[in-house]
Amino acid sequence: MRIWGKASPSHRGGVSVAFRISHHKTMELIMLGTGNALCTRCYNTCFYLRSAGGGLLVDGGGGNGIFRQLRRAGIAVEQLRHIFVTHCHTDHILGVVWLIRKISPLIHKGRFAAPLTVHCHPEAAHALRTMCRLMMSEKICGALDDTIIFHELDDGEEFTVGDLALTAFDIHSTKLKQYGFQAVLPDGQRLVCLGDEPCAAECEHWVAGCDWLLCEAFCLWSERQRFNPYEKHHSTALDAGRMAGRLQARRLVLYHTEDRRLATRRTAYTAEAAQHFTGIVHVPDDLETVELA
């Protein structure tokens, strides 16, 4: 059963955009946000992987807008049990701080079935503990490492979330430590998330032959002089398509983009990636659901 609704106002200048709320009989990728750090017309990149066996929130965006996005997507905060944090940039980690602020009192009141587990590398865990202790009450912080668990991951460590079998890996960031992950879906498909930087040579074996590749595309190659992606250690849609084609991924999901061309983003980014990639390209909007199985 699927229910169609309206998100209003949307990131498209107040024009309502249809989104799907599903009873998740299938595996779904729900894009809560698709924008880069400085976007104002769409939320920062974060998403929810939902299956019959549970769900995994990946990053939280840059603020308490995560609550709005979850509500619009039909995901109750009380449903969250697992969060994966890729790295400590503000547009990825601050929304997680807000979620801890919200969930800790819910646990105390018996309205959230503890624990909440945050999967991340040790530097991200340290940053989250520090921010919480600097900005939150002792009562909230008392839940840290008790009912709010930080699962500090090693490079290459395997772990499970419901019916997802995951492996975290260091993406060899040029800026600061960042983890991506591989998820083996219940039907055997392999999904790879590269975080928000181009694929390093050391990570190509994770990407090779994957069924779903989640990859940043800061802007179009044709607009690289306007947005300067390489100065920010990002890639273009053309770069992402070339990499996905060379490594023989089957489907490519592009996100973490600029927000100047939302009305034409899907068409333009797809066309540019397709110059080197013959598989299926997805360029989702905020709150869009992509069925993975």
C-alpha positions as CSV (number, residue, x, y, z in Angstrom):
1,M,0.0,0.0,0.0
2,R,1.3,3.4,-0.9
3,I,0.0,6.8,0.2
4,W,0.7,9.9,-1.8
5,G,0.8,13.3,0.0
6,K,2.0,16.9,-0.4
7,A,4.9,18.6,1.1
8,S,4.0,22.3,1.3
9,P,5.8,24.6,1.1
10,S,8.5,22.7,-0.7
11,H,12.1,23.7,-1.6
12,R,10.8,24.8,-5.0
13,G,9.8,28.3,-4.1
14,G,6.6,27.3,-2.3
15,V,5.3,24.9,-5.0
16,S,4.0,21.7,-3.5
17,V,5.9,18.5,-4.4
18,A,4.4,15.0,-4.1
19,F,6.1,12.5,-2.0
20,R,5.4,8.9,-1.1
21,I,4.8,7.4,2.3
22,S,5.1,3.6,2.0
23,H,4.4,0.8,4.4
24,H,7.9,-0.4,3.4
25,K,7.3,-3.8,2.1
26,T,10.2,-3.1,-0.1
27,M,13.7,-1.6,0.5
28,E,13.6,2.2,0.2
29,L,16.0,5.1,0.1
30,I,14.3,8.2,1.4
31,M,16.2,11.4,0.6
32,L,15.5,13.7,3.5
33,G,17.9,16.3,2.0
34,T,20.0,16.7,-1.2
35,G,21.8,20.0,-0.8
36,N,25.4,20.9,0.0
37,A,26.4,22.9,3.1
38,L,25.3,26.4,2.0
39,C,22.0,25.5,0.4
40,T,18.9,27.4,1.5
41,R,16.3,26.0,-1.0
42,C,16.8,22.4,-0.1
43,Y,17.9,20.7,3.1
44,N,21.5,19.4,3.6
45,T,22.2,15.9,2.4
46,C,20.9,13.1,4.6
47,F,18.8,10.1,4.0
48,Y,17.0,7.1,5.5
49,L,17.4,3.5,4.4
50,R,14.2,1.7,5.3
51,S,13.4,-2.0,5.1
52,A,11.0,-4.5,6.6
53,G,13.7,-5.2,9.3
54,G,14.1,-1.6,10.4
55,G,15.9,1.5,9.2
56,L,19.1,3.5,9.3
57,L,19.4,7.3,9.2
58,V,22.6,8.5,7.5
59,D,23.7,11.9,8.8
60,G,21.3,14.6,10.1
61,G,21.9,17.7,8.1
62,G,22.9,21.0,9.7
63,G,20.2,21.8,12.2
64,N,16.8,21.1,13.7
65,G,15.4,21.1,10.1
66,I,15.9,17.4,10.4
67,F,12.7,17.3,12.5
68,R,10.7,18.9,9.7
69,Q,12.2,16.6,7.1
70,L,11.4,13.5,9.1
71,R,7.9,14.6,9.7
72,R,7.3,15.4,6.0
73,A,8.7,12.0,5.1
74,G,6.3,10.2,7.5
75,I,9.2,9.0,9.8
76,A,8.5,9.5,13.5
77,V,11.5,10.3,15.7
78,E,10.4,7.5,17.9
79,Q,11.1,5.1,15.0
80,L,14.8,5.9,14.9
81,R,17.1,3.3,16.4
82,H,20.3,3.6,14.4
83,I,22.2,6.6,12.9
84,F,25.3,6.5,10.8
85,V,27.4,9.7,10.9
86,T,29.9,10.0,8.0
87,H,31.9,12.9,9.3
88,C,32.1,16.1,11.5
89,H,31.2,18.8,9.0
90,T,28.4,21.0,10.3
91,D,26.0,20.1,7.5
92,H,26.2,16.5,8.4
93,I,26.6,16.3,12.2
94,L,24.6,19.1,13.8
95,G,21.2,17.5,13.0
96,V,22.4,14.5,14.9
97,V,23.0,16.7,18.0
98,W,19.4,17.9,17.7
99,L,18.2,14.4,17.5
100,I,20.1,13.5,20.7
101,R,18.6,16.6,22.3
102,K,15.1,15.3,21.3
103,I,15.5,11.6,22.0
104,S,17.2,11.6,25.4
105,P,14.2,13.1,27.2
106,L,11.9,10.8,25.3
107,I,13.9,7.8,26.6
108,H,13.7,9.3,30.2
109,K,9.9,9.6,29.8
110,G,9.5,6.1,28.5
111,R,8.4,7.2,25.1
112,F,11.4,5.9,23.2
113,A,12.6,2.3,23.4
114,A,16.3,2.7,24.2
115,P,19.0,2.5,23.1
116,L,19.7,4.9,20.2
117,T,22.9,3.7,18.5
118,V,25.1,6.2,16.7
119,H,27.5,4.4,14.4
120,C,30.6,6.5,13.5
121,H,34.3,6.7,13.6
122,P,36.0,7.7,16.9
123,E,36.6,11.3,15.9
124,A,32.9,11.9,15.2
125,A,31.9,10.2,18.5
126,H,34.3,12.5,20.3
127,A,32.8,15.5,18.6
128,L,29.3,14.5,19.4
129,R,30.1,13.9,23.1
130,T,31.9,17.3,23.3
131,M,29.1,19.3,21.6
132,C,26.4,17.6,23.8
133,R,28.3,18.3,27.0
134,L,29.0,21.9,26.0
135,M,25.4,22.7,25.0
136,M,23.0,20.4,26.8
137,S,21.9,19.7,30.4
138,E,23.5,17.2,32.7
139,K,20.3,15.1,32.6
140,I,20.5,14.8,28.8
141,C,24.3,14.2,28.8
142,G,23.8,11.5,31.4
143,A,22.2,9.3,28.7
144,L,25.4,9.4,26.6
145,D,27.1,6.0,26.5
146,D,24.2,4.6,28.5
147,T,20.9,4.7,26.6
148,I,22.5,6.6,23.7
149,I,25.3,4.4,22.5
150,F,28.2,5.5,20.3
151,H,29.4,2.5,18.3
152,E,32.9,3.6,17.3
153,L,33.7,1.9,14.1
154,D,37.1,0.7,12.8
155,D,37.9,1.0,9.1
156,G,36.5,-2.2,7.5
157,E,34.3,-3.1,10.5
158,E,31.2,-5.1,9.8
159,F,27.9,-4.5,11.7
160,T,24.2,-5.1,11.2
161,V,21.2,-2.9,11.4
162,G,18.0,-5.0,11.2
163,D,18.2,-7.0,8.0
164,L,21.1,-4.8,6.5
165,A,24.6,-6.1,6.6
166,L,27.0,-3.1,6.6
167,T,30.7,-2.5,6.4
168,A,32.1,0.9,7.3
169,F,35.2,2.1,5.4
170,D,37.5,5.1,5.5
171,I,37.0,7.1,2.3
172,H,40.5,8.6,2.6
173,S,39.2,12.2,2.8
174,T,41.4,15.0,1.8
175,K,39.8,17.3,4.4
176,L,39.1,15.3,7.6
177,K,38.3,11.8,8.6
178,Q,35.2,10.4,6.9
179,Y,33.6,7.1,6.6
180,G,31.4,5.6,3.9
181,F,29.7,2.2,4.0
182,Q,28.7,-0.8,2.0
183,A,25.2,-2.2,2.7
184,V,24.2,-5.6,1.5
185,L,20.4,-5.4,1.2
186,P,18.0,-8.3,2.1
187,D,17.7,-9.3,-1.5
188,G,21.5,-9.5,-1.9
189,Q,22.0,-6.2,-3.8
190,R,25.0,-4.1,-2.8
191,L,24.6,-0.4,-2.0
192,V,27.7,1.8,-1.5
193,C,27.7,5.3,0.0
194,L,30.8,7.3,-0.6
195,G,30.0,10.2,1.7
196,D,30.5,13.6,0.2
197,E,33.8,13.4,-1.6
198,P,35.0,11.8,-4.9
199,C,35.9,8.1,-4.8
200,A,39.6,7.7,-3.8
201,A,41.7,5.0,-5.5
202,E,41.8,3.1,-2.2
203,C,38.0,2.8,-2.2
204,E,37.4,1.7,-5.8
205,H,37.2,-2.0,-4.8
206,W,34.1,-1.1,-2.7
207,V,32.4,0.5,-5.6
208,A,33.3,-2.0,-8.4
209,G,30.2,-3.7,-9.7
210,C,27.9,-2.4,-7.0
211,D,24.1,-2.3,-7.6
212,W,23.6,1.2,-6.2
213,L,26.2,3.9,-5.9
214,L,25.4,7.0,-3.8
215,C,27.8,9.8,-4.8
216,E,28.1,13.5,-4.4
217,A,27.9,15.8,-7.4
218,F,28.5,19.4,-6.3
219,C,27.6,20.9,-9.6
220,L,27.6,20.4,-13.4
221,W,31.0,20.1,-15.1
222,S,29.8,22.8,-17.4
223,E,29.4,25.1,-14.4
224,R,32.6,24.2,-12.6
225,Q,34.0,27.7,-13.0
226,R,31.0,29.1,-11.3
227,F,30.9,26.7,-8.3
228,N,34.6,25.7,-8.0
229,P,34.0,22.1,-6.9
230,Y,37.6,21.0,-7.0
231,E,38.7,23.8,-4.6
232,K,36.2,22.2,-2.2
233,H,37.3,18.6,-2.8
234,H,34.1,17.8,-4.6
235,S,33.2,16.4,-8.0
236,T,30.8,17.2,-10.9
237,A,28.0,15.2,-12.3
238,L,30.3,14.4,-15.3
239,D,33.1,13.2,-12.9
240,A,30.6,11.0,-11.0
241,G,29.3,9.4,-14.2
242,R,32.8,8.8,-15.5
243,M,33.8,7.1,-12.2
244,A,30.6,5.0,-12.0
245,G,31.0,3.9,-15.6
246,R,34.6,2.9,-15.2
247,L,33.8,0.9,-12.1
248,Q,30.7,-0.7,-13.6
249,A,28.2,0.4,-11.0
250,R,24.6,-0.5,-12.1
251,R,22.7,2.6,-10.7
252,L,24.0,6.0,-9.7
253,V,22.3,8.3,-7.2
254,L,23.6,11.9,-7.2
255,Y,23.2,14.3,-4.3
256,H,25.0,17.0,-2.2
257,T,24.5,19.5,-5.0
258,E,24.2,23.3,-5.3
259,D,20.6,24.6,-5.2
260,R,20.6,27.2,-8.0
261,R,18.9,25.0,-10.6
262,L,16.5,22.8,-8.7
263,A,13.8,23.0,-11.4
264,T,16.1,21.6,-14.0
265,R,18.6,19.7,-11.8
266,R,17.3,16.2,-12.5
267,T,17.4,16.6,-16.3
268,A,20.7,18.4,-16.4
269,Y,22.7,16.3,-14.0
270,T,21.3,13.0,-15.5
271,A,22.3,14.1,-19.0
272,E,25.8,15.1,-17.9
273,A,26.4,11.9,-16.0
274,A,25.1,9.8,-18.9
275,Q,27.8,11.0,-21.1
276,H,30.1,8.4,-19.5
277,F,27.6,6.1,-17.6
278,T,25.1,3.8,-19.3
279,G,23.3,2.6,-16.2
280,I,20.4,4.2,-14.5
281,V,20.9,7.7,-13.0
282,H,18.8,9.0,-10.1
283,V,18.9,12.7,-9.2
284,P,16.3,12.8,-6.3
285,D,14.7,15.9,-4.8
286,D,14.2,16.3,-1.1
287,L,11.6,13.9,0.3
288,E,11.7,11.7,-2.7
289,T,11.7,7.9,-2.2
290,V,13.8,5.6,-4.4
291,E,12.7,2.0,-4.3
292,L,15.8,-0.2,-4.0
293,A,14.0,-3.6,-4.2
